[in-house]
Amino acid sequence: MSKLTRYEQETIINFNAGEQMATVYTADPAVIRNLDSLVIDFPDTFKCIKVNSISKTYEMPKSSVTYRKPRRLSAEQREAAKQRMKKINNVAVCIDNVAHK
């Protein structure tokens, strides 16, 4: 695939009230990887319908397109998450140090 700037790596989701399927065009490599894995895992639901040198187009049920409320964390939840990440990062550093010895 050709190299695009981050700005050019767009994703466009298109559907209407009269049809049950949505079309997703994307030139974002991360979105392509995610949708390709869905195509492999659920071939009856997700389909890759077009490929070119910079993008792919997929078809899926529009019910697979979701909208979510923003997640709101309390101060306690935020602190607990911070401590969990510190613990994970410390373990990763220890493993990395052992691997390089």
C-alpha positions in Angstrom: 0.0 0.0 0.0 1.2 3.5 -0.7 2.3 5.8 2.1 -0.3 8.4 3.1 0.0 11.2 5.6 -2.0 10.8 8.8 -4.4 13.4 7.6 -5.0 11.4 4.4 -5.7 8.1 6.2 -9.4 8.8 6.4 -12.3 6.4 7.2 -15.8 7.1 5.8 -18.9 5.1 7.0 -21.9 5.3 4.8 -25.4 4.0 5.4 -29.0 5.1 5.1 -32.4 4.3 6.8 -33.6 2.2 3.9 -30.9 -0.4 3.9 -29.5 -2.8 6.5 -25.9 -2.7 5.3 -23.2 -0.1 5.9 -20.2 0.6 3.6 -16.9 1.5 5.2 -14.1 3.0 3.1 -10.8 3.4 4.8 -7.2 4.3 4.1 -6.2 4.0 7.7 -3.9 0.9 8.2 -5.1 0.4 11.8 -8.7 0.3 10.7 -7.9 -2.0 7.8 -6.2 -4.5 10.2 -9.2 -4.4 12.5 -11.7 -4.9 9.7 -9.6 -7.6 8.0 -9.6 -9.6 11.2 -13.4 -9.2 11.4 -13.7 -10.4 7.8 -11.6 -13.5 8.7 -13.4 -14.2 11.9 -17.0 -13.5 10.7 -17.0 -13.9 6.9 -20.8 -14.1 6.8 -21.2 -10.7 8.4 -18.2 -8.6 7.3 -17.0 -8.5 3.7 -14.1 -6.8 1.9 -15.7 -5.6 -1.3 -13.0 -3.5 -2.9 -9.2 -3.2 -2.6 -6.8 -0.7 -4.2 -3.2 0.4 -3.6 -4.2 2.8 -0.7 -7.5 1.7 0.7 -10.1 -1.0 1.2 -13.9 -0.9 1.2 -16.0 -3.2 3.5 -19.6 -4.0 3.8 -21.2 -4.9 7.1 -24.6 -4.7 8.9 -25.2 -1.1 10.0 -26.0 -2.5 13.4 -22.2 -3.1 13.7 -21.7 0.6 13.6 -21.9 1.8 17.3 -22.1 5.0 19.2 -21.0 5.2 22.8 -21.2 7.7 25.5 -17.9 9.1 26.7 -16.5 7.2 29.6 -16.4 9.2 32.9 -14.0 8.1 35.6 -14.2 9.2 39.2 -11.0 10.4 40.9 -10.8 7.0 42.6 -11.2 5.0 39.4 -8.6 7.2 37.6 -6.1 6.7 40.5 -6.7 2.9 40.5 -6.1 2.8 36.7 -2.9 4.9 37.1 -1.6 2.4 39.8 -2.5 -0.6 37.5 -0.6 1.0 34.6 2.5 1.7 36.9 2.4 -2.0 37.9 2.1 -3.2 34.3 4.9 -0.9 33.2 7.2 -2.0 36.0 6.7 -5.6 35.1 7.4 -4.8 31.4 10.6 -3.0 32.3 11.7 -6.0 34.5 11.0 -8.5 31.6 12.8 -6.2 29.2 15.8 -6.0 31.5 15.9 -9.8 31.9 15.6 -10.3 28.1 18.6 -8.0 27.4 21.0 -9.7 29.9 
